[in-house]
Amino acid sequence: MSRVLTLPRHGTLVVATDLHGNLPDFHAVVARFRSLADRELSPQLVLCGDLVHGPAIARDSWPEHLGTFYEDRSRELLDEAARLQQALPGQVHCLLGNHEHAHLGGPRVDKFHPDEAAHLERGYGVGGFEPIRRWMADWPWVAVAPTAGITLTHAAPHARLTSAAALDGVPLDGYQHLAPNDMADAGPLGALLWARTTTSERARACLRALDPGARVAVFGHDPIREGYVVEREPLLCLSTSFGCHDGDKLYLEWDLARPAASADHVARTGLRPVHPDVAPRYRV
């Protein structure tokens, strides 16, 4: 299947990033998605990678930089996301993140366990993770919204590409022995999954290759405690869950028929609180 997902030109886009096993945040985003469906607004839900591998830290040892305390429920989140996608095919999409890639030939990550992938897979029992692995292997790496001019990736659009089709020949595996710090320069897949930022020039070149009309890149990967940052155009880094306090967590909601003028335009008019009843701690 194509590594680039093309979204419809009409409907409502809902985008979340970096859930890392936070099931309550997943439920909050899905509830908003379902409310839009109830209003017949044809929503498209895109989860931009790193659904899995959450903290294994007791509440009394929880550090401030990880935001609001939660328990890692990666397995339940994956199972619910799979069921939701099966129930609503063509409306629910998961993009590959670097933590999912660890199950598919990417570097083994060790943020909270010596081997995050092995830890999650053990919870499924012998052979039990294989259906999940096959599902993840089919996840797209990029989503483009042609009329809106928005491109979605897990990490910053740092990849050097000649066209969207060029991604289809890039292998998933073969990265196991690379250090995470080397991945952003390890070809287009490494760049799309690991780059924390990039230059405006390189970002715009990547966007043009993926979709000639793309004007804005929305991605996650690097936690932003205020919920988002436009470091420079066309880059909007969004934090829906991991590393944020509940009041600062944001998701993107955007009319797919509405052209986005800039990353700043999208940030000012399209971001919504995941938990609107909780006051922000860091965002002004």
N, C-alpha and C positions, 0 to 999 in steps of 0.2 A: 504494500500500500504506500501511497505518497507520504512523505515525511512532512509535507506542508498541507494543513487543513485550510480550506477556503470556506469561510462562514457566509451565511446568506446576506443579501443586501438589504433585507428588511427584518425587523424584530428588535428585541432588546438584548444586548450583550451584558452578561454578568461574569465578572472576572475575579478570581481569588488566587492568592499566591501562598505557598509555603505553609501549609497546615501542620505538617510534621506531627501527625497523630493526634491533633487536637479535635476531638469529636464534637464538643459543644460549638466550636467555631464553624465547623463543617455544617452542623445542623442549622446554625443561624443563616449561613449563606444559602443553603438549600431552601430554607423557609422563604427567603426573599424570592428565589427563583420560582418556587411554586406559587407564590402570590401573584407574580407577573403572569404565570401560565393561567391562573384562575381568571385573570382579567383579559385573557386572550391577546396578550402582547407578544406572543411567539418568542419566548426567551431562549437564549443560547447560553449555557453555562460552560465556562472554560476554567479548569483548574490548572494553573501554570506550574505543575511539577512540585516535587518534594511533599507529597501527601504523607510520607512515612518517616519513621525514625525520630521519635520524640525523646525528651529527656527521661532519665531514670534517676531522679533526684527527689529526696523526701521534702515535704513542705517546709520543715524547719531548717533545711539547708539550702533552700531555693535562692539563687542569686538574683539581684535586682535586674541585671542585664537581660535576663530571660523573660521579663515582663510578668504577667499574671500566671500564677501557679496552675498547672494542669497535669494530668496523668496521661502518659502515652497510650493511646488506643489505636495504634496504626492498623492492626488487623481488622478491627471493627470498621474503621473508616474505609479501608480498601473494600471490604465486603459490601458496605452500604453504597459506595460509589459504583461498584460493579453492577449491583442490582438496579440502581437508578439509571445507569447507562443502558442496561438491557431493557428497562421499562420504557425509556424515552430515547430510542435510537435516533441519532441525528440532532439531538438537542443537548446532550451532555458529553463533554470532551475532557480528556486528561492529556496534558502535555508532559513529555518526559522531563524529569529533573535529574540532577546529579545523584540524588539518593536512590531513585529508582534505577538509574544506570548501574549502580553498584551491584544490582542483581542480574545484570545483563552483559557483563564484561567491562564495566567501568572500574575505576579505583575503589577499593574498599575503604569506606569512611569509618571514622572511629571517634565521633563527637561524644557519644554517651556510653558506648560499649566498645570493646576492642575491635569488633567487627559488627557494624550495625546490620548489614545484610544477613549475616549468619544468625545473629540473634533473632531477627524477625522470622527467618525461614524455619528455625527450630520450633517456633511456636505453632507451626502448621503440621508438625510431624513428618515422618519420612514420606517424601513424594507429594506432600499436601500443598506445597507452594508452587508446584509446576504449572497448574492452570493460571495462577496469578502471574507467573513469569511470562507465559505465552501471551497473556493479555497485555502486560506492560510492553512487550516487544513490539506490539502493533500501535502503541501510542504515537501520535504525531509529535514532531519536535517544535513546530511553529504553527501558529494560526494567524491567518490574515483576514481582515474585514475590509473588502475592497472599496465600498462606498465610504465607509467611515475613515479609511486611510490609516487604520490602526493595525499594527503587527504585534503579536503576543509571543513571547518566548519565556523560558525559565530564567535565564541569566541575560546579561546585556548582549545586544546584537553586534558582537565583536568578530563574527565569522567573515572570512574572505570568500565570497561566492560570486559566480558568474550568472547563476540562475537558480530558481527554486528547485528545478529538476536535478541540479548537481547534488543535492542532498540525498537523492534516492540511491546513489551508488556508494554512500559512505557506510562502512560497517559499524555495527553496534559494539562488537567485542574487540579485544586486542589492546585494551587500555589498562589491564589489571596491574601492571607493574610500574605504571607511571605515577609520580607523586602528584597529589592534587594541585599543588602550586604550578605544575607544568601543563596542566590540562588546557588552560585558556589559549595556549599556543600549540596545541596538539591537533590541529585541523579543525574543520568547521563544527563537528559535534562537540569537541572539547570546549570550543569558544562559546557555543550556545548554552552549554550547561554549567560553565564555571566562571566566566568573565564577570567581575563585579561592576565594571564600567568600561567605557571605551571613548574614543574621541568622537566629536560630532561628525567629522568627515567619514570615519570608518563606519559609524552607525548608519549614516545616510546611504552609503554605498551598499551596505548589507540590506537595508530596507528596499532599495531600488531593485536589487537582484531578486528579492522575495516577492515583491509586488511593486510595479512601477509607480503606483499611486500612493504608496505608503508614506505617511508624514510623521507618524508618532510610533515610538516603541514603548510598550508596556511590559514590564518584567519584574521579577522578584529576586530571589537568591540571597541578596545581601540585606539583612534585617535593618529597617529604619525605624527607630523607636517612636518617631512622630507619625508613622504610618505611611509616609511617602516622601520622596524628594525628586525635584527636577534639578539635577546637578547641572545639566546643560541640555539644550535642545539637540535631538528630539527625544531625550531619554526620560521616561517616567518610571522610577523604581517604586514599587507598591508593596506594602507589607500588610497582609490580611490577618496574620496570626502570630507566627513564631517570633519571639524576641520583643513583643509589644505588650503593654498593658491593655486591658480590654477596651478602655475608652479611646485608645489611639488606633485601634485596628480598623482598617479600611478595605473596602472592595470597590470595584469599578462597575458602574451601571451606565450603559451608553446605547442610544438609539442607533442601530446599525445603518439607518438611512441618513444619518446626520454626519456630514464631513467634519473631521477634527482638524482645527486650524494649527494646533501646536500641542506639545506636551503640557505646557502651562495651561492652555485652554482646557484640556482634558482633566487636569488636576483640579482646576478651579470649579468646573461644572459637572464632572462625572463621578467624583469620589463620594462614597457614602460610608457612614460608620457601621461596622458589623454589629456593635452593641450600642444602639442610639440612646439607651437609658443610662449609660455609664459616662461620667465626665472624663474628658481627656486628662492625662497626666503631663504629657510633654507637648502635645500639639497646641499651638496658640489659636 
